[in-house]
Amino acid sequence: MTLPFELPAEDRALSPHTGYTRPHWEAAADGLLHAAWRWATPGGALLDLPGPPSASGVRSDGLEGYARTFLAAAFRVAGADGEDPHGWLERYADGLAAGTLTPGRDDAESWPLIRDHTVFGQPMVESASVAIGLRLTRPWLWDRLDGDVQDRAEAWLRDALRHTPAANNWYLFPYSVAGFLESVGRGDAETAAARARAQDLMEGWYRGDGWYSDGDGRAFDHYNGWALHLYPVLDAHLSGDGVLLDHYGARLREHLEGFSLMFGGDGAPMYFGRSLAYRFAAGAAVGIGAVSGHTPLAPGVSRRLLSGSLRYFLERGAGGDDGLLSLGWHGPHAATLQRYSGPASPYWASKAFVSLLAPADHPLWTAPEGAAPSEGPDRVLALPAPGLLLQSTGADGVVRLHNHGSDHVHPHMAESADEQDPHYARFAYSTVSGPTSALNTADNHLAVVVGGVRGVRRRIQPLGAGHGEGWGWAASAYRPVFTGRQPVPGLRVESVTVVRGRHELRVHRVVGAPPGARIEQTGWATAPDGPVVSALHGLHGWDTREEVRAPEGTAWTRWAVVPRLVGDAAGTVLVAALASLTAEAGPTALDTVVSGVNVDGDTVEVAWAEDGAVTRVSFGRAAKAARAATPVAAPVAVAVSVSVEHGER
């Protein structure tokens, strides 16, 4: 595809995988900025990009355009030690002066006021980008402003410290504002309190394995990288606070051990969680890891992941014909969005340009590009803390994420089928396929059907995860909820995914299903004649197999098909199936992969034809000694345990 702006010639000697080097990143930043600034107001305070407004309104969207593009410009100029060939900082200085002159006024330039997240909160989000941009460019922008403009900017920013954020990563926005104010000698008890509050919350949200929950509960997604790790590590790096940098940096290093596997061989990040329109912002954690030195990745591998992701989206139409990042994934895609998404929202992708803070002679840019973790041998990695299981296959570069722990349902929230979120509720996600929409048949789902209504997976109870040589597993339970009817008392679904190679063994025990209930297991949603192939094969407990249509498609295809197994579910039943998603040519049929299945009560044994290995999955009713290769986490919501073994018979 022809790019909407010009990039330098590829350098396949230094970057054999992507051809991209540091000048490509600078040119990409400049190209995106030039396109966005065509839509600036005369004073430069708002960038009113074309498109439908967000729930926050047009004025807030215009501030979003200013603030998020300012991040890209700030990383671009600060990384070049103040060199600013396109005069970006002069534009942002003018916009700052115009936007803060009469904030809250309904005119062509004034910025909206920052208020509580429940009233008019989006400006608080943008205040962090403004503050970080000013902090990064202090010698060339802030220090050259008139004193009254500085005072007005401080007054506007301070409202972020005086109002209530949303109960999640939003607390890092006043944290970032306070960090800037302290860096320019304007700190006080108010800034100290904002920073202490955020740091305390971060300690409570940290779950281990390098993962934070995005607020109370179990919300694990890309916000770990582009918010929960990025803000505190960048703040500590800029302030030179070695104690904080070591503290947060150690967690970032551990996070990147697993997260680095969430990029496919084609450069695509994992399609999972909310705000996916931010696209290559998924590389922000990789970038700040390289810049700060807190990363387990070799410099050439970090660049491979960063450049692979940037190139992936630029070549697939994310910038359209005019260079503006669209609301979607490749191009525009409504099902990717949330209510808060507005025309400038995708410019949080600017966070990936944090990599430019590494100067031109940094190993991030000078080391030869290395292979991504997904481009080597097949890998399986369990992340027990978030309840995720990663599975990559080197032959096709596909990475799959099996979700047994992230639900984005906060503890105070009631479970409602009407609020199902396809970006969290499904059992599996990948780098080459997206979930079907909430209005189509759900892919990668185990549905209990009662009275013709399909149950929805909302709150997830993780039951453990682990891995061995070439295989891994994860388990969870949930209580189905239904649209238009009460939950069924005592009904629950207990689920285990075991992976090896490209194959996924999916075992479920359904408990408490009423008479007449049915169960449905779906596989991956793919294009009917595309290069990526989905397969689903029943091993035990299924009556029929069929193909169902998803006319609204996915982020990869306008129209999709989903394989589905159907069976009876009255009382307690145990079912097993084999699934596969692959881009390999001529994959082996799934009905030849397993040589035998034995079910005895609540235990299923599966023998693999390739090597005679046996996988045994057992369900129990109480916390008992685990027979698994990795300890099983204690149950939380229901008294159920799972044990998984794999090896020779």
C-alpha positions, -999 to +999 in steps of 0.1 A: +000+000+000+012+036-007+018+054+025+002+089+030+036+105+036+072+098+025+096+077+045+133+072+040+146+042+019+147+010+038+179-002+055+178-040+053+214-043+064+208-027+098+171-038+100+167-070+081+132-077+094+115-043+089+139-020+071+130+008+095+156+029+114+155+059+136+150+083+106+119+063+097+105+070+132+112+107+129+096+109+094+066+090+107+061+114+136+065+144+112+041+129+087+014+123+113+018+157+128+017+175+094-016+157+086-032+165+120-021+202+120-041+209+088-072+208+111-059+232+138-078+263+149-063+297+139-046+300+173-035+264+174-052+256+207-075+229+193-070+203+165-105+196+154-100+164+133-128+153+111-152+126+122-181+119+146-176+134+181-169+114+212-193+114+242-172+142+256-181+166+228-163+185+201-144+210+223-129+182+244-121+163+212-102+194+199-081+195+231-074+158+227-061+165+192-037+192+206-025+172+236-020+138+220-002+151+190+019+173+214+032+140+228+045+129+194+061+163+188+077+164+223+093+130+219+104+139+184+121+172+194+134+161+228+150+130+213+168+153+188+181+175+216+159+204+206+164+202+169+130+212+155+132+215+117+094+218+113+089+243+140+065+221+160+072+236+194+064+271+182+029+259+172+023+242+205+035+272+224+011+294+206-017+269+212-010+267+249-012+305+252-045+306+232-061+277+250-054+289+285-063+325+280-100+321+289-104+283+297-141+272+298-153+299+275-173+288+244-151+304+217-128+292+189-097+285+210-104+281+248-097+248+264-124+231+284-120+231+322-109+200+340-136+186+363-145+152+379-145+122+356-183+119+362-190+154+351-165+165+324-135+144+329-118+138+296-097+170+298-080+154+329-067+127+306-053+152+282-037+173+309-012+145+314-001+146+278+002+184+280+023+182+312+046+155+298+050+174+266+060+205+285+083+186+307+101+169+278+106+202+259+112+225+289+144+242+276+129+250+242+093+257+251+083+262+288+114+282+297+108+306+268+071+313+277+060+346+292+054+344+329+017+350+326+013+321+301+032+299+325+009+309+353-022+303+332-009+269+322-002+260+358-037+271+368-054+250+342-032+220+349-038+222+387-075+214+383-063+179+375-051+177+411-083+190+426-108+168+409-116+131+411-102+107+384-119+075+373-110+046+396-082+032+374-051+044+355-066+079+355-048+085+388-016+086+368-028+117+350-026+140+381+005+121+390+021+132+357+008+168+361+023+170+396+056+156+383+058+183+357+050+211+382+076+198+406+102+197+378+097+234+371+099+245+407+061+247+412+056+218+435+039+219+469+018+198+493-009+195+466+014+180+440+030+157+467-004+144+477-014+136+441+018+116+436+015+098+469-021+088+462-012+073+428+018+055+441-003+039+469-029+028+444-003+013+421+010-009+450-026-022+455-031-028+418+001-047+413-007-084+409+027-099+400+043-113+368+049-076+359+011-070+356-011-044+372-049-045+373-063-014+357-081-004+389-097-028+415-107-061+402-092-080+372-087-057+342-055-067+324-049-054+289-027-030+269-032-003+295-005-021+314+021-010+289+009+024+276-002+037+310+005+017+341+042+011+333+048+041+310+039+069+332+058+060+364+089+047+346+090+078+324+085+101+354+113+084+373+136+084+342+131+122+337+135+131+373+166+109+378+150+092+409+170+060+410+150+045+438+116+049+420+132+039+387+145+007+401+112-001+418+090+005+388+117-006+363+119-040+379+082-046+373+085-033+337+114-057+330+092-086+343+062-074+323+083-073+291+094-110+296+058-120+288+044-090+269+071-092+242+055-124+230+023-106+223+035-093+189+030-115+159+057-122+133+040-097+110+043-070+137+007-070+149+001-065+186-024-087+203-060-077+196-073-078+231-089-053+256-101-018+251-088+013+232-073-008+204-076+023+181-043+034+198-026+007+177+012+010+178+010+026+213+012-011+223+050-007+218+052+021+244+064-003+272+090-018+249+102+017+241+104+030+276+121-002+286+149+004+261+152+041+270+154+035+307+175+003+305+149-017+323+142-044+298+151-081+293+152-076+255+183-071+234+182-036+217+178-051+183+148-071+194+132-041+210+135-022+177+121-052+158+090-051+180+086-013+178+093-009+141+073-040+132+042-026+149+046+008+134+051-006+099+023-031+103-003-003+108+011+022+083+011-004+056-025-015+063-042+018+060-042+031+096-033+066+082-058+065+054-051+086+023-046+118+042-022+107+070-049+109+097-051+080+121-086+066+117-109+052+143-103+015+140-076-011+136-063-014+101-086+013+087-119+025+102-137-002+123-166+007+145-166-025+166-130-016+178-142+015+195-156+026+228-180+055+236-151+077+246-134+073+212-133+106+193-115+116+161-082+124+179-083+094+202-060+073+180-032+097+186-024+081+219-004+060+194+021+089+200+033+071+231+053+047+209+075+076+200+089+075+235+115+054+218+129+086+202+142+096+236+170+071+229+195+092+210+208+083+175+239+065+190+219+044+214+220+006+209+182+007+203+190+023+169+226+010+162+223-027+170+213-050+142+176-059+143+169-092+159+140-116+155+108-111+176+101-137+202+072-150+181+096-156+151+116-183+168+106-218+179+070-225+191+065-211+226+040-215+254+041-191+284+017-190+313+012-158+333-006-169+365-011-134+379-033-120+351-046-155+343-033-155+307-017-182+285+003-172+255+009-196+226+030-188+196+040-208+165+071-199+146+060-214+113+033-187+108+042-161+134+007-163+149+004-156+187-027-165+206-038-153+240-060-176+261-079-155+286-087-171+320-083-140+342-091-106+326-127-095+326-128-057+332-157-061+356-149-040+387-159-054+421-187-030+427-203-037+393-233-059+388-229-085+361-252-078+331-253-097+299-263-064+281-228-051+290-208-080+276-176-069+260-162-090+232-127-076+239-126-094+273-153-120+275-139-145+249-117-174+258-091-166+232-076-137+211-048-135+185-026-113+164-043-123+132-080-124+141-105-103+161-135-112+180-170-110+164-192-081+175-216-083+204-244-085+178-231-116+161-224-152+173-196-150+198-164-167+188-142-186+212-170-190+237-187-217+257-224-207+259-250-224+280-283-220+262-314-218+285-348-212+270-332-202+238-311-175+255-273-178+254-254-172+286-227-146+286-192-148+303-187-117+324-168-120+358-140-145+355-126-165+384-090-177+376-082-212+388-045-213+379-020-215+350+013-231+343+036-244+316+061-271+309+084-279+280+064-272+249+030-271+266+009-250+290-025-246+306-048-221+322-081-225+339-110-204+351-147-205+361-177-182+355-214-180+362-234-174+330-257-143+329-285-139+305-303-111+287-339-108+297-339-135+324-326-142+359-294-161+364-299-199+369-291-207+405-261-230+409-251-228+372-215-224+365-189-232+338-154-244+347-129-243+319-094-254+311-073-247+280-042-268+273-020-259+244+009-275+225+021-265+191-008-249+173-034-271+190-057-260+218-075-286+240-105-270+254-122-288+283-153-276+302-174-289+330-209-274+332-225-277+366-262-271+375-276-268+340-315-270+341-335-296+321-335-288+284-304-267+284-279-269+255-243-259+253-224-244+224-186-242+219-173-219+192-139-216+176-120-188+159-137-163+136-120-160+102-127-151+066-142-181+047-114-181+021-086-163+038-050-172+046-058-178+083-077-211+089-099-219+119-108-255+128-128-270+157-132-307+164-153-323+191-136-349+213-163-357+238-199-346+247-209-330+214-237-339+191-232-318+160-208-294+143-218-265+121-206-233+106-223-200+116-220-166+100-208-133+115-219-108+089-205-078+108-171-095+105-140-087+126-112-062+125-095-084+098-124-093+076-158-077+066-175-111+069-166-141+090-175-176+097-173-193+131-172-231+137-196-243+164-202-275+183-236-282+200-246-307+227-269-313+256-261-298+291-287-309+317-272-314+351-235-318+351-216-325+319-180-326+308-171-317+272-138-316+253-128-302+219-097-294+199-093-260+183-068-245+159-060-212+143-032-212+118-017-195+088+003-225+077-005-240+043-022-274+044-025-279+082-031-314+095-067-322+101-077-320+137-094-354+137-059-370+133-042-351+161-056-370+190-053-409+192-077-415+221-100-399+246-110-414+280-135-398+303-140-410+339-163-389+360-148-355+362-115-364+346-106-365+309-075-380+294-064-371+259-037-391+241-017-372+214-010-391+182+023-374+174+042-387+204+018-407+226+019-381+253-012-379+275-029-348+290-051-353+320-076-327+333-095-332+365-121-311+382-128-312+419-152-297+443-128-284+470-094-270+473-072-301+473-036-309+468-028-300+432-015-326+408-005-300+383+030-292+371+024-257+385+005-250+417-032-241+412-043-208+427-068-212+456-105-208+445-122-175+452-158-175+442-167-212+441-152-242+458-137-258+427-102-270+419-086-280+387-055-302+382-037-306+349-010-331+340+009-337+308+035-362+298+041-398+290+014-423+298 
